[in-house]
């Protein structure tokens, strides 16, 4: 099975950082130091260990945000290889960046609706950081 995991609101608590300080929330440092959602991070690490195809499919406002997300992954999911990190800088639909059919796990219903419309499976989290059970 192939899984595409969103970062903000699924693996990392971007929303808390943004609510705390909007001015710095998009910086490399802020992105690198986001609080992890431990259960979902553990799930991703477990899937990788089991040999599942796992991608991170996320968006960033700018290159600094993208670099910060890579820093975050190195800290919390060191098993994630950079070839499986897909970051859309600026605008774009996640479904347009699919590499192989798979399930999208995301907290944004817009992303999951587009994914399903493209003919794929998706899981929409009801709350930020909701634990994913596969």
C-alpha positions in Angstrom: 0.0 0.0 0.0 1.1 3.6 -0.7 0.4 6.4 1.8 0.7 10.1 1.3 0.9 12.0 4.6 0.2 15.7 5.0 2.4 17.4 7.6 0.6 20.5 8.9 -2.2 19.4 11.2 -1.5 15.7 10.7 2.2 15.1 11.7 3.1 18.5 13.1 1.1 21.1 15.0 1.5 24.1 12.6 -1.8 25.5 13.7 -0.7 26.0 17.3 2.5 27.8 16.1 0.6 30.0 13.7 -1.9 31.0 16.3 0.9 31.8 18.7 3.0 34.0 16.3 1.8 34.5 12.8 4.8 36.7 12.0 7.3 33.9 12.4 5.3 30.8 11.8 6.4 30.4 8.2 10.1 30.7 8.9 12.6 27.8 8.6 13.2 27.8 12.3 9.5 27.8 13.2 8.8 25.0 10.8 11.7 22.9 12.0 10.6 23.2 15.6 6.9 22.4 15.3 5.4 20.2 18.0 4.9 16.7 16.6 1.7 14.7 16.8 3.4 11.7 18.4 0.9 9.0 17.5 0.9 9.9 13.8 4.7 10.2 13.7 4.9 6.8 15.3 2.5 5.4 12.7 4.6 6.8 9.8 7.8 5.4 11.3 6.1 2.0 11.8 4.9 1.9 8.2 8.3 2.8 6.9 9.9 0.0 9.1 7.3 -2.5 7.6 8.4 -1.6 4.1 5.3 0.3 3.1 5.5 3.1 0.5 5.3 6.3 2.4 5.4 9.8 1.0 5.2 13.1 2.7 3.0 15.4 0.6 2.8 18.9 2.0 2.7 22.5 1.0 5.0 25.4 2.0 4.5 29.1 1.6 8.2 29.6 0.5 11.5 27.8 0.2 12.4 28.6 3.9 9.2 26.7 5.0 10.2 23.8 2.7 13.7 23.6 4.2 12.2 23.9 7.7 10.0 20.9 7.0 13.0 18.9 5.8 14.7 19.8 9.1 11.6 18.7 11.0 11.6 15.4 9.2 15.2 14.8 9.9 14.5 15.2 13.6 11.2 13.3 14.0 11.2 10.8 11.1 14.8 10.2 10.1 13.8 7.1 8.2 12.1 9.3 5.6 14.2 9.6 2.5 14.2 12.9 0.6 13.0 11.2 -2.6 9.7 10.6 -0.8 9.3 14.2 0.3 7.0 16.1 -2.0 6.6 19.7 -1.1 4.5 22.1 -3.2 5.9 25.6 -2.7 3.1 28.2 -3.3 0.0 27.0 -5.0 -1.0 23.6 -6.5 -3.3 20.7 -6.0 -1.8 17.7 -4.1 -3.5 15.3 -6.5 -1.4 16.7 -9.3 1.8 15.6 -7.5 0.8 11.9 -7.1 3.6 9.5 -8.0 1.7 6.2 -7.7 -1.9 5.4 -6.6 -2.3 5.6 -2.8 -4.2 6.9 0.2 -3.9 10.6 1.2 -4.1 11.3 4.9 -4.9 15.1 5.3 -6.8 17.5 7.6 -8.0 19.7 4.7 -11.2 18.4 3.2 -10.5 20.4 0.0 -7.3 18.2 -0.6 -9.1 15.0 0.2 -12.1 15.8 -2.0 -9.7 16.6 -5.0 -7.8 13.3 -4.2 -11.0 11.2 -4.3 -12.3 13.1 -7.4 -9.0 11.9 -9.0 -10.0 8.3 -8.3 -7.9 7.6 -5.2 -8.7 6.9 -1.5 -8.3 9.6 1.2 -8.7 9.9 4.9 -9.9 13.3 6.2 -9.0 14.0 9.8 -11.8 15.6 11.8 -9.5 17.5 14.1 -6.0 18.7 13.9 -3.7 16.0 15.1 -6.4 13.3 15.2 -4.6 9.9 15.5 -4.8 7.9 12.3 -5.7 4.2 12.6 -5.0 2.2 9.4 
